[in-house]
Amino acid sequence: MLLLTASDVSVSFGTDVVLEKVSFSVAENDRLGVIGVNGCGKSTLLKLICGEMEPTSGSIHLSREKTIGILRQDDAFLAGDLNLTLSGRMLAAFPDLLAAERRLAELEPLLSSGDDKIIREYTALHESFLSSGGLTFRSRADATLAKLGFDEETRKRTVGSLSGGQRTRLALAVQLVREPDLLLLDEPTNHLDVETMGWLENYLLSYSKCFIAVSHDRYFLDRVTTKTLHIEHHGAKLYAGGYTASMEQRRIDREIAERHWKNQQREIARQEAYIAQQRAWNRERNIIAAESRQKLLDKMERVERPKADAKGISMRFTSAGASGNDVLSVRGLTFGYVNTAPLFTDLNFTVKRLERIFVVGPNGCGKSTLVKLLLGKLPPSRGVIEPGYHVEIGYYDQENQNLTPENTVLDELWNAYPTRTETEIRSTLGLFRFTGDAVFRTVSVLSGGERARLTLAKLMLSRKNFLLLDEPTNHLDIDSREALGEALSAFDGTIFVVSHDRYLIEKLATRILLFQPPFSGFGDLFSFPVQHLGTAFTDLSAEIAARQNGAVTGVSEKESKTKQNADAPTLADVPAPSQKERYLQAKQSASAERKRKSALERLHAEAQRLENEIAAVEEELYGSAAADYARAAELDTARSALESQLMEVYEELEELE
C-alpha cells in the first residue's frame, strides 16, 4: 500500500531552482535511499515530506494517521531540551505513555472506593498502556542509548553538555525508539563508529516500517536500501536496488538515452540534407517535396540529450620533499584530562614512510585526542612523541576550526598562501567547485560540505609529506569521497587517518590501529596489517568480532615486529600444469566465455524489456492515475513486481560481469 506520493514537486528560492517536477511514490515497507551531490536538494526533500516546507508547486500526499520521525543533520531541534538528561530526553519521545502512567498512578489509590466509573477508566487506560508498550518503553530507551554508545554514566548528563557528534547520536536514538511509520534519516552514519554502524544497519534491516535515508555511505545504502532516488539537475529518478545497482542502471539508462539522441541527430541531419538537396534543384516538385519533408521534420518529437554529470572536485596531493623512513615514533604515551581516568596508557607504535594508517575504535576512546597529541596541541601526561627526519605535517580538522568565519572563500585561501597569484588561487578553488561569485561568499555562510572542500584546498596547497586527517569524509558527498580517495591513493607521502569511512579504509589502508578499551576504562591500541589492499574493512570487522569473542587475531606494535607467517606456501610449492592440461583449460575457458556472452545478451534484452514496462507503468502512475488512488495503488503493486524481476536480472548480470 502506498504511504507517500510526490507529484510534480518543484521548489524555488527566487530565481534559484532546487527541485523541478519531481514525482515518485513510496510504499509502506519500502527502504529508500536518496543520493545526489551536495546542494542538490536532498535535505530540502526531507523537509517537504515532514511538512517543514511547502513546495513552490506540486503536492506531497501522506497516508492519513501515519506518524513521521526525522533525524536532521544539525542538532538545532534539541535546543529546547538542553537541561534534560539523555534518559529524560529519550522518555520525552513517549508523551502519551508518560501521561497514561501518571494518570494510572493517580487512579490506583481510588480503586478501593469501588467507584465503577474509576474502575472502568483505569481498566481501559491500563489495557491501552500495555498494548502501546507501556511496560517496555523505558527499557527500550535505555537499550537504544546503550547500542548507540551511551553508557550509564553518560545517560545522566544533560543534553547541553554533549558534543555535536553525541547530540547527533542522541537525536538518532530518539527517532529509532519512537518507531514512526515513516522514518526520515539525514546522514545517519555521520559520527558513528564501526560497531555502531553495524548495529544501525541490522536495526534498519529488521525495521518493519518505511524509512527514507539520505546518505553518502555507499556501503550503508547497499546493505539497507531496496530502492534509490537519485536527485540531479533539479529532477529525480527512482531506481530499484541499492546504491551500486542504481548507479549501474543509471549508467545503462544514460547510454541508451545517448544512443537514442545520436540516432535522432543522424536522422535529422539526413532529412536536412535531403531538404537542402531538393531546394537546390529548385523545381516546383522538388520544392513541394522539400516543404513536405520539412513539415515532417518540424513535427518530430525531439529527444533531449542526457545532461552531463555535475562537475566533481579534483585534487592532487604532492609533497615538497620526502621524509626519513621513520616518520613518527610514539613510546609509552599516556594521556588523561585533569581529575579523570587516563584515556589511554603506554601506547607504542611507529609510523613508516608511505604507510596509510587508519585509526578506528569506539566513539570517545581518544582517537581525535591522539591526533592532537601528535600535533603538539596537547601535552602528554607521560611518554615520548618523536617526529622523524624532514617530516612536515599537514592537518585536516573534522570541525574545520582552522577557517576564519569573516573571510571570503578567496581570502581564506589567499591569506594562507599570499605568495600565490590570484589566478593560481582561483584555479585551485575551481578544482573544489568554488567558481564565479562563490569565491566571494564568507566562510560563515558555507555548508558543512563547502567548509570541508575549502579545508581540503588549503591542505592540498600545503604540500606537506605527512598528512594527519581527522574524519576527512564527514560532509563530503559520494563523488567528493571518491575524488579524495583517488588523490590520497596517489599521494607520495605518509597518511595517518582517523576515520570509519568504509570506502576510504578499503581503498587506502595498509595498517589499522584499533583502539579497544578494556573493562578497566583504560584505552589500548593494537596494530594489525592489512593483508591485501581492498580487504581492509573486512579485516577490521573480523578483528573487532574476534576481540568481542575473546580471540585476538591482531598483534600489538611490539608483537607485529617479530610475528612471521612461516607456514605460508610459496609459488615453488605449486606444480606447473602439463601441456594437455593447459589445452583443456583453454578450451573450457573459451566455452565458458561463449556461454557467458550469450547469457549476457539474453539478460540485457530481458532487462530492457522490464525497464520499458516499468517506464510505461510509471508514465500512467504519475500521469492519468495520479488522482485515482485505487488505480495508483494497483500500478504501484505492478511496478514493485516488475522491479523485483528486474533486480533478479541485475543480480544475474552482476554475477556474470
C-alpha positions as CSV (number, residue, x, y, z in Angstrom):
1,M,0.0,0.0,0.0
2,L,1.3,3.5,-0.9
3,L,2.5,5.5,2.1
4,L,3.7,8.6,0.3
5,T,3.2,10.1,-3.2
6,A,5.0,13.2,-4.6
7,S,3.5,14.7,-7.8
8,D,5.3,17.3,-9.9
9,V,7.0,18.8,-6.8
10,S,9.0,22.0,-7.5
11,V,10.9,24.2,-5.1
12,S,12.5,27.6,-6.0
13,F,14.1,30.3,-4.0
14,G,13.7,33.4,-6.1
15,T,15.4,32.6,-9.4
16,D,17.3,29.6,-7.9
17,V,15.6,26.3,-8.8
18,V,16.3,23.5,-6.3
19,L,13.8,20.8,-7.4
20,E,11.6,20.8,-10.6
21,K,8.7,18.5,-11.3
22,V,9.8,15.7,-9.0
23,S,7.5,12.7,-8.9
24,F,7.8,9.4,-7.0
25,S,5.9,7.1,-4.6
26,V,6.9,5.1,-1.5
27,A,5.1,2.0,-0.2
28,E,4.6,1.2,3.5
29,N,7.6,-1.2,3.8
30,D,10.0,0.5,1.3
31,R,13.6,1.2,2.3
32,L,14.5,4.1,0.1
33,G,17.9,5.7,-0.2
34,V,18.3,9.3,-1.5
35,I,21.5,10.2,-3.3
36,G,23.0,13.2,-5.1
37,V,25.7,15.8,-4.9
38,N,25.8,18.3,-2.0
39,G,23.3,21.1,-2.6
40,C,21.1,19.1,-5.0
41,G,18.0,19.3,-2.7
42,K,18.1,16.0,-0.7
43,S,17.6,17.7,2.7
44,T,15.0,20.0,1.2
45,L,13.1,17.0,0.0
46,L,13.0,15.6,3.6
47,K,11.7,18.9,4.9
48,L,8.9,18.8,2.3
49,I,8.0,15.3,3.3
50,C,7.7,16.1,7.0
51,G,5.8,19.3,6.4
52,E,8.5,21.8,7.4
53,M,8.4,23.4,4.0
54,E,5.8,23.8,1.3
55,P,6.6,23.2,-2.3
56,T,6.5,26.1,-4.8
57,S,4.3,23.9,-6.9
58,G,3.1,20.3,-6.9
59,S,2.0,18.2,-4.0
60,I,3.1,15.6,-1.5
61,H,0.4,13.3,-0.1
62,L,1.0,11.2,3.0
63,S,-1.5,8.5,4.1
64,R,-3.8,9.5,6.9
65,E,-2.9,8.8,10.6
66,K,0.7,7.9,9.8
67,T,3.5,9.2,12.0
68,I,6.8,10.7,10.8
69,G,10.1,11.0,12.5
70,I,13.1,12.9,11.2
71,L,16.8,12.9,12.0
72,R,18.3,16.2,10.8
73,Q,22.0,16.8,10.0
74,D,22.1,19.6,12.7
75,D,21.1,19.3,16.3
76,A,19.0,22.6,16.4
77,F,15.8,20.7,17.3
78,L,17.4,19.7,20.6
79,A,17.9,23.4,21.6
80,G,14.9,23.4,23.9
81,D,16.0,20.2,25.7
82,L,19.5,21.3,26.8
83,N,18.7,20.9,30.5
84,L,17.2,17.4,30.2
85,T,19.3,14.3,30.9
86,L,19.8,11.9,28.0
87,S,17.4,9.4,29.6
88,G,14.9,12.2,30.2
89,R,15.1,13.3,26.5
90,M,14.5,9.7,25.4
91,L,11.5,9.3,27.6
92,A,10.1,12.6,26.3
93,A,9.6,10.8,23.0
94,F,6.7,9.0,24.7
95,P,4.4,11.8,25.9
96,D,1.2,9.7,25.7
97,L,2.7,6.8,27.7
98,L,4.1,9.2,30.3
99,A,0.7,10.9,30.6
100,A,-1.0,7.5,30.9
101,E,1.5,6.4,33.5
102,R,0.8,9.5,35.6
103,R,-3.0,9.1,35.3
104,L,-2.8,5.4,36.3
105,A,-0.8,6.4,39.4
106,E,-3.5,8.9,40.3
107,L,-6.3,6.3,39.8
108,E,-4.7,3.4,41.7
109,P,-5.4,4.8,45.2
110,L,-9.0,5.4,44.2
111,L,-9.8,1.9,43.1
112,S,-10.5,0.8,46.7
113,S,-13.6,3.1,46.7
114,G,-15.3,0.7,44.3
115,D,-16.5,3.5,42.0
116,D,-17.5,1.9,38.7
117,K,-16.5,4.9,36.7
118,I,-13.0,5.0,38.1
119,I,-12.6,1.2,37.7
120,R,-13.7,1.4,34.0
121,E,-11.4,4.3,33.3
122,Y,-8.5,2.5,35.0
123,T,-9.1,-0.8,33.2
124,A,-9.4,0.9,29.7
125,L,-6.3,3.0,30.3
126,H,-4.3,0.1,31.7
127,E,-5.1,-2.1,28.6
128,S,-4.2,0.8,26.3
129,F,-1.0,1.4,28.2
130,L,0.0,-2.3,28.0
131,S,-0.8,-2.6,24.3
132,S,1.2,0.5,23.5
133,G,4.4,-0.8,25.1
134,G,4.0,0.8,28.5
135,L,5.9,-1.9,30.3
136,T,8.9,-1.8,28.0
137,F,9.3,1.8,26.7
138,R,11.8,2.7,29.5
139,S,14.0,-0.4,28.9
140,R,13.8,0.1,25.2
141,A,15.0,3.7,25.6
142,D,18.0,2.6,27.7
143,A,18.8,-0.2,25.4
144,T,18.8,2.1,22.3
145,L,21.1,4.6,24.1
146,A,23.5,1.8,25.1
147,K,23.6,0.5,21.5
148,L,24.5,4.0,20.2
149,G,27.4,4.2,22.6
150,F,26.0,6.0,25.7
151,D,27.0,4.2,28.9
152,E,25.0,4.5,32.2
153,E,27.1,7.5,33.4
154,T,26.7,9.4,30.2
155,R,22.9,8.9,30.2
156,K,22.8,11.0,33.4
157,R,24.5,14.0,31.7
158,T,22.4,16.9,30.2
159,V,21.9,17.3,26.5
160,G,23.6,20.7,26.7
161,S,26.9,19.1,27.8
162,L,27.1,16.8,24.7
163,S,29.4,17.4,21.7
164,G,27.9,17.8,18.3
165,G,28.5,14.2,17.4
166,Q,27.0,13.0,20.6
167,R,23.9,15.1,20.0
168,T,23.5,13.6,16.5
169,R,23.6,10.1,18.0
170,L,21.1,11.1,20.7
171,A,18.8,12.5,18.0
172,L,19.1,9.2,16.1
173,A,18.3,7.3,19.3
174,V,15.2,9.4,19.9
175,Q,13.8,8.7,16.4
176,L,14.7,5.0,16.4
177,V,12.9,4.3,19.8
178,R,9.7,6.1,18.5
179,E,9.4,3.7,15.6
180,P,7.4,6.0,13.4
181,D,5.5,4.8,10.3
182,L,7.9,6.9,8.1
183,L,11.4,7.4,9.4
184,L,13.4,10.1,7.6
185,L,17.2,9.9,8.2
186,D,19.6,12.7,7.0
187,E,23.1,11.4,7.0
188,P,22.5,8.8,9.9
189,T,26.0,7.3,9.8
190,N,27.9,10.6,10.5
191,H,29.6,10.4,13.9
192,L,29.0,6.6,14.2
193,D,31.9,4.2,14.9
194,V,32.2,0.9,13.1
195,E,30.4,-1.2,15.6
196,T,27.5,1.3,16.0
197,M,27.1,1.5,12.2
198,G,26.8,-2.3,12.1
199,W,24.2,-2.2,14.8
200,L,22.2,0.6,13.0
201,E,22.3,-1.4,9.7
202,N,21.0,-4.5,11.4
203,Y,18.3,-2.5,13.1
204,L,17.1,-0.9,9.9
205,L,17.2,-4.3,8.1
206,S,14.7,-5.6,10.7
207,Y,12.6,-2.3,10.7
208,S,9.1,-3.3,9.8
209,K,8.0,0.1,8.6
210,C,9.2,2.6,6.0
211,F,12.4,4.7,6.1
212,I,14.0,7.2,3.7
213,A,17.7,7.7,4.2
214,V,19.8,10.4,2.7
215,S,23.4,9.2,2.8
216,H,26.8,9.4,1.2
217,D,27.9,6.0,2.6
218,R,27.6,3.5,-0.3
219,Y,28.1,0.5,1.9
220,F,25.3,1.6,4.2
221,L,23.0,2.2,1.2
222,D,23.8,-1.1,-0.5
223,R,23.1,-3.0,2.7
224,V,19.9,-1.5,4.0
225,T,18.0,0.1,1.0
226,T,15.9,-1.6,-1.7
227,K,15.2,1.5,-3.8
228,T,17.2,4.6,-4.7
229,L,16.0,8.1,-5.6
230,H,18.8,9.9,-7.5
231,I,18.4,13.7,-7.5
232,E,20.4,15.5,-10.2
233,H,19.8,18.5,-12.5
234,H,16.8,19.6,-10.3
235,G,15.0,16.4,-11.2
236,A,14.8,12.9,-9.6
237,K,14.5,9.4,-10.8
238,L,13.6,6.3,-8.8
239,Y,15.6,3.1,-9.3
240,A,15.2,-0.4,-8.0
241,G,18.0,-1.7,-5.7
242,G,20.7,-0.1,-3.5
243,Y,23.4,2.3,-4.5
244,T,25.5,0.1,-6.7
245,A,22.6,-1.4,-8.6
246,S,21.0,2.0,-9.1
247,M,24.2,3.5,-10.4
248,E,24.6,0.6,-12.8
249,Q,21.1,1.1,-14.1
250,R,21.6,4.8,-14.3
251,R,24.7,4.2,-16.5
252,I,22.7,1.9,-18.7
253,D,19.9,4.4,-19.0
254,R,22.3,7.2,-19.9
255,E,23.9,5.0,-22.6
256,I,20.5,4.2,-24.1
257,A,19.4,7.8,-24.0
258,E,22.7,9.0,-25.5
259,R,22.3,6.4,-28.3
260,H,18.7,7.5,-29.0
261,W,19.8,11.1,-29.2
262,K,22.7,10.3,-31.5
263,N,20.4,8.2,-33.8
264,Q,17.9,11.0,-33.9
265,Q,20.6,13.6,-34.7
266,R,21.8,11.4,-37.6
267,E,18.2,11.1,-38.9
268,I,17.7,14.9,-38.6
269,A,21.0,15.5,-40.5
270,R,19.9,13.0,-43.2
271,Q,16.5,14.7,-43.5
272,E,18.0,18.2,-43.6
273,A,20.5,17.1,-46.3
274,Y,17.5,15.7,-48.4
275,I,15.6,19.0,-47.9
276,A,18.7,21.1,-48.9
277,Q,19.2,18.9,-52.0
278,Q,15.6,19.3,-53.1
279,R,15.6,23.0,-52.7
280,A,18.9,23.3,-54.6
281,W,17.3,21.7,-57.6
282,N,14.7,24.5,-57.4
283,R,11.9,22.8,-59.4
284,E,8.3,23.0,-58.3
285,R,8.0,19.3,-57.5
286,N,11.3,19.5,-55.6
287,I,10.2,22.5,-53.6
288,I,6.9,20.7,-52.7
289,A,8.9,17.6,-51.6
290,A,11.2,19.8,-49.5
291,E,8.4,21.6,-47.8
292,S,6.6,18.3,-47.1
293,R,9.7,16.7,-45.6
294,Q,10.3,19.9,-43.6
295,K,6.8,19.7,-42.1
296,L,7.5,16.1,-41.0
297,L,10.8,17.2,-39.5
298,D,9.2,20.0,-37.6
299,K,6.6,17.6,-36.1
300,M,9.3,15.2,-34.9
301,E,9.4,14.9,-31.1
302,R,13.0,15.8,-30.3
303,V,14.9,13.6,-27.9
304,E,16.7,15.6,-25.2
305,R,20.4,14.8,-24.9
306,P,21.3,13.5,-21.4
307,K,22.8,16.2,-19.3
308,A,26.4,15.8,-18.3
309,D,27.2,14.8,-14.8
310,A,27.8,17.7,-12.4
311,K,31.4,18.7,-12.2
312,G,33.1,17.0,-9.3
313,I,36.0,18.2,-7.3
314,S,39.5,17.5,-8.5
315,M,42.6,17.4,-6.2
316,R,46.1,16.1,-6.2
317,F,48.2,15.9,-3.1
318,T,52.0,16.1,-3.6
319,S,54.8,16.7,-1.0
320,A,57.6,19.3,-1.3
321,G,60.1,16.6,-0.3
322,A,60.5,13.1,1.1
323,S,60.8,12.4,4.8
324,G,63.0,9.9,6.5
325,N,61.9,6.3,6.7
326,D,60.8,6.6,10.3
327,V,58.1,9.3,10.1
328,L,56.9,9.2,13.7
329,S,57.8,7.2,16.9
330,V,55.5,7.0,19.9
331,R,56.8,5.4,23.1
332,G,55.0,4.9,26.4
333,L,52.3,7.5,25.6
334,T,49.8,8.1,28.3
335,F,47.1,10.9,28.5
336,G,44.2,11.8,30.6
337,Y,42.4,15.1,31.4
338,V,42.6,16.5,34.9
339,N,40.6,14.6,37.5
340,T,39.7,11.9,35.1
341,A,40.9,8.4,34.3
342,P,43.5,8.2,31.5
343,L,42.1,7.8,28.0
344,F,45.0,5.5,27.2
345,T,48.2,4.3,28.8
346,D,51.6,3.3,27.4
347,L,50.9,3.4,23.7
348,N,53.8,2.4,21.5
349,F,53.8,2.5,17.7
350,T,56.0,3.7,14.8
351,V,54.8,5.2,11.5
352,K,56.9,4.4,8.5
353,R,57.2,6.4,5.3
354,L,54.5,5.8,2.7
355,E,52.2,4.0,5.1
356,R,48.5,4.6,5.1
357,I,47.4,4.1,8.7
358,F,43.8,4.2,9.8
359,V,42.9,4.7,13.5
360,V,39.5,3.2,14.4
361,G,37.6,2.5,17.6
362,P,34.5,3.3,19.7
363,N,33.4,6.9,19.9
364,G,35.0,8.7,22.9
365,C,38.0,6.3,23.2
366,G,40.5,9.1,22.4
367,K,41.2,8.9,18.6
368,S,40.9,12.7,18.0
369,T,42.8,13.3,21.2
370,L,45.6,11.1,19.9
371,V,45.8,13.3,16.8
372,K,46.0,16.5,18.9
373,L,48.8,14.9,20.9
374,L,50.8,14.0,17.7
375,L,50.3,17.6,16.5
376,G,51.6,19.0,19.8
377,K,48.2,20.7,20.5
378,L,48.0,18.8,23.8
379,P,50.9,17.8,26.2
380,P,51.1,14.1,27.0
381,S,50.8,13.0,30.6
382,R,53.7,10.7,30.1
383,G,55.7,9.3,27.2
384,V,57.6,10.5,24.1
385,I,56.3,11.6,20.6
386,E,59.3,11.9,18.2
387,P,58.9,13.1,14.6
388,G,61.4,11.7,12.1
389,Y,63.8,13.5,9.8
390,H,62.4,16.2,7.5
391,V,58.8,15.4,8.5
392,E,56.3,18.2,7.7
393,I,52.8,17.7,9.0
394,G,49.6,18.7,7.3
395,Y,46.4,18.5,9.4
396,Y,42.7,18.2,8.5
397,D,40.4,19.1,11.4
398,Q,37.0,17.5,11.3
399,E,35.4,20.6,12.7
400,N,37.2,22.8,10.2
401,Q,38.2,25.2,13.0
402,N,41.2,26.4,11.1
403,L,38.8,28.6,8.9
404,T,38.2,32.2,9.7
405,P,34.4,32.9,9.6
406,E,34.7,36.5,8.5
407,N,36.9,35.7,5.5
408,T,35.7,35.3,2.0
409,V,36.5,31.9,0.4
410,L,39.0,33.7,-1.8
411,D,40.7,35.5,1.1
412,E,40.8,32.3,3.2
413,L,42.9,30.5,0.7
414,W,44.9,33.5,-0.4
415,N,45.8,34.6,3.2
416,A,47.2,31.1,3.8
417,Y,49.3,31.3,0.6
418,P,50.0,35.0,0.0
419,T,52.8,34.4,-2.5
420,R,50.4,32.7,-4.9
421,T,48.8,34.8,-7.7
422,E,45.1,35.4,-7.8
423,T,44.9,33.2,-10.9
424,E,46.5,30.3,-9.0
425,I,44.2,30.7,-6.0
426,R,41.1,30.9,-8.2
427,S,42.2,27.9,-10.2
428,T,42.7,25.9,-7.0
429,L,39.2,27.0,-5.7
430,G,37.7,26.0,-9.1
431,L,39.0,22.4,-8.6
432,F,36.9,22.3,-5.4
433,R,33.8,23.7,-7.1
434,F,34.2,27.3,-5.9
435,T,33.6,29.2,-9.1
436,G,32.3,32.7,-10.2
437,D,30.8,34.7,-7.3
438,A,31.0,31.7,-5.0
439,V,34.6,32.8,-4.1
440,F,33.3,36.0,-2.5
441,R,30.9,34.2,-0.1
442,T,32.0,34.4,3.5
443,V,33.1,31.3,5.3
444,S,30.4,31.7,8.0
445,V,27.6,31.0,5.5
446,L,29.2,27.9,3.9
447,S,27.6,24.5,4.4
448,G,29.4,21.7,6.1
449,G,30.4,20.2,2.7
450,E,31.7,23.5,1.4
451,R,33.8,24.1,4.5
452,A,35.2,20.6,4.1
453,R,36.2,21.3,0.5
454,L,37.8,24.6,1.4
455,T,39.9,22.9,4.2
456,L,41.0,20.3,1.7
457,A,42.0,23.0,-0.8
458,K,44.2,24.6,1.9
459,L,45.7,21.2,2.7
460,M,46.4,20.5,-0.9
461,L,48.5,23.7,-1.4
462,S,50.5,23.0,1.8
463,R,52.5,20.2,0.1
464,K,53.2,18.5,3.4
465,N,54.7,15.0,3.4
466,F,52.8,13.6,6.4
467,L,49.0,14.1,6.5
468,L,47.1,13.8,9.7
469,L,43.4,13.6,8.8
470,D,40.6,13.6,11.4
471,E,37.3,12.3,9.8
472,P,38.0,13.9,6.4
473,T,34.9,12.5,4.6
474,N,32.3,13.9,7.0
475,H,30.1,16.2,5.0
476,L,31.5,15.1,1.6
477,D,29.2,13.6,-1.0
478,I,30.0,10.3,-2.7
479,D,31.7,11.8,-5.7
480,S,33.9,14.0,-3.4
481,R,34.8,11.0,-1.3
482,E,35.9,9.1,-4.4
483,A,38.0,12.1,-5.5
484,L,39.6,12.3,-2.1
485,G,40.3,8.6,-2.1
486,E,42.0,8.8,-5.6
487,A,44.1,11.8,-4.5
488,L,45.3,10.1,-1.3
489,S,46.0,6.9,-3.2
490,A,48.4,8.7,-5.5
491,F,50.0,10.8,-2.7
492,D,53.8,10.4,-2.5
493,G,53.9,10.9,1.3
494,T,52.5,9.2,4.5
495,I,48.9,9.3,5.8
496,F,47.6,8.9,9.3
497,V,43.8,8.9,9.3
498,V,41.1,8.8,12.0
499,S,38.0,7.6,10.0
500,H,35.3,5.0,9.9
501,D,34.6,5.6,6.2
502,R,34.5,2.1,4.8
503,Y,35.2,3.2,1.2
504,L,38.3,5.1,2.3
505,I,39.5,2.2,4.6
506,E,39.0,-0.4,1.8
507,K,40.8,1.8,-0.8
508,L,43.8,3.0,1.2
509,A,44.6,1.2,4.4
510,T,47.9,-0.6,4.7
511,R,47.7,-0.8,8.5
512,I,45.0,-0.3,11.1
513,L,45.4,0.9,14.7
514,L,42.5,-0.4,16.6
515,F,41.6,1.3,19.9
516,Q,39.9,-1.4,22.0
517,P,39.1,-0.1,25.6
518,P,39.1,-3.0,28.1
519,F,36.7,-3.1,31.1
520,S,39.1,-1.0,33.3
521,G,38.3,2.0,31.1
522,F,41.9,2.5,30.0
523,G,42.5,2.6,26.3
524,D,44.7,0.2,24.5
525,L,46.0,0.2,20.9
526,F,46.6,-2.7,18.7
527,S,48.2,-2.7,15.3
528,F,47.5,-5.3,12.6
529,P,48.5,-5.1,8.9
530,V,46.0,-5.3,6.1
531,Q,47.0,-8.3,4.1
532,H,45.7,-7.0,0.7
533,L,44.6,-3.6,-0.3
534,G,40.8,-3.7,-0.8
535,T,40.2,-6.1,2.2
536,A,40.8,-3.6,4.9
537,F,37.3,-3.2,6.2
538,T,36.7,-7.0,6.1
539,D,39.9,-7.5,8.1
540,L,38.8,-4.8,10.6
541,S,35.3,-6.3,11.0
542,A,36.8,-9.7,11.7
543,E,39.3,-8.2,14.2
544,I,36.5,-6.5,16.1
545,A,34.4,-9.6,16.1
546,A,37.3,-11.7,17.3
547,R,38.1,-9.4,20.2
548,Q,34.4,-9.3,21.2
549,N,34.5,-13.1,21.3
550,G,37.7,-13.2,23.3
551,A,40.0,-14.3,20.5
552,V,42.9,-11.9,19.5
553,T,43.9,-12.1,15.8
554,G,45.8,-8.8,15.6
555,V,49.0,-8.1,17.4
556,S,50.5,-5.2,19.4
557,E,53.1,-3.0,17.8
558,K,55.9,-4.9,19.5
559,E,54.5,-8.3,18.6
560,S,54.0,-7.3,14.9
561,K,57.7,-6.8,14.5
562,T,58.5,-10.4,15.4
563,K,55.5,-12.4,14.2
564,Q,56.1,-14.2,10.9
565,N,54.0,-16.4,8.8
566,A,56.5,-19.2,8.2
567,D,53.9,-21.7,7.1
568,A,52.6,-19.7,4.1
569,P,53.1,-21.7,0.8
570,T,55.2,-20.2,-2.0
571,L,54.8,-20.4,-5.8
572,A,57.6,-23.0,-5.8
573,D,55.3,-25.4,-3.8
574,V,52.7,-25.4,-6.6
575,P,53.4,-27.8,-9.6
576,A,53.1,-26.4,-13.1
577,P,50.3,-27.8,-15.3
578,S,51.1,-30.1,-18.3
579,Q,50.6,-29.0,-22.0
580,K,47.5,-31.2,-22.2
581,E,46.1,-29.7,-19.1
582,R,46.7,-26.2,-20.4
583,Y,44.9,-27.0,-23.7
584,L,41.9,-28.4,-21.8
585,Q,41.8,-25.4,-19.5
586,A,41.9,-23.0,-22.5
587,K,39.1,-25.0,-24.3
588,Q,37.0,-24.9,-21.2
589,S,37.6,-21.2,-20.7
590,A,36.6,-20.4,-24.3
591,S,33.4,-22.4,-24.0
592,A,32.6,-20.8,-20.7
593,E,33.2,-17.4,-22.2
594,R,30.8,-18.1,-25.1
595,K,28.1,-19.2,-22.7
596,R,28.7,-16.1,-20.6
597,K,28.4,-13.7,-23.5
598,S,25.2,-15.5,-24.7
599,A,23.7,-15.2,-21.2
600,L,24.7,-11.5,-21.0
601,E,22.9,-10.7,-24.3
602,R,19.8,-12.5,-23.1
603,L,19.8,-10.8,-19.7
604,H,20.4,-7.4,-21.2
605,A,17.4,-7.9,-23.5
606,E,15.3,-9.0,-20.6
607,A,16.4,-6.0,-18.5
608,Q,15.5,-3.7,-21.4
609,R,12.0,-5.2,-21.7
610,L,11.4,-4.9,-17.9
611,E,12.7,-1.3,-17.9
612,N,10.3,-0.4,-20.8
613,E,7.4,-2.0,-18.9
614,I,8.3,-0.1,-15.7
615,A,8.6,3.2,-17.6
616,A,5.1,2.6,-19.1
617,V,3.7,1.9,-15.6
618,E,5.3,5.0,-14.2
619,E,4.1,7.1,-17.0
620,E,0.5,6.2,-16.1
621,L,1.2,6.3,-12.4
622,Y,2.4,9.9,-12.4
623,G,0.1,10.9,-15.2
624,S,-3.6,9.9,-15.7
625,A,-3.6,7.8,-12.4
626,A,-2.1,10.4,-10.2
627,A,-5.6,11.5,-8.9
628,D,-7.0,7.9,-8.8
629,Y,-5.7,6.4,-5.5
630,A,-7.1,2.9,-6.2
631,R,-5.5,2.8,-9.7
632,A,-2.3,4.3,-8.4
633,A,-2.1,1.5,-5.8
634,E,-2.6,-1.2,-8.5
635,L,0.1,0.4,-10.6
636,D,2.5,0.6,-7.7
637,T,2.0,-3.1,-6.9
638,A,2.6,-3.9,-10.6
639,R,5.7,-1.7,-10.6
640,S,7.1,-3.4,-7.4
641,A,6.6,-6.8,-9.1
642,L,8.4,-5.7,-12.2
643,E,11.2,-4.1,-10.1
644,S,11.7,-7.4,-8.2
645,Q,12.1,-9.2,-11.6
646,L,14.5,-6.5,-12.7
647,M,16.6,-6.8,-9.6
648,E,16.9,-10.6,-10.2
649,V,18.1,-9.8,-13.7
650,Y,20.6,-7.2,-12.4
651,E,21.9,-9.7,-9.8
652,E,22.5,-12.3,-12.6
653,L,24.2,-9.7,-14.7
654,E,26.4,-8.6,-11.8
655,E,27.5,-12.2,-11.3
656,L,28.3,-12.7,-15.0
657,E,30.0,-9.3,-15.4
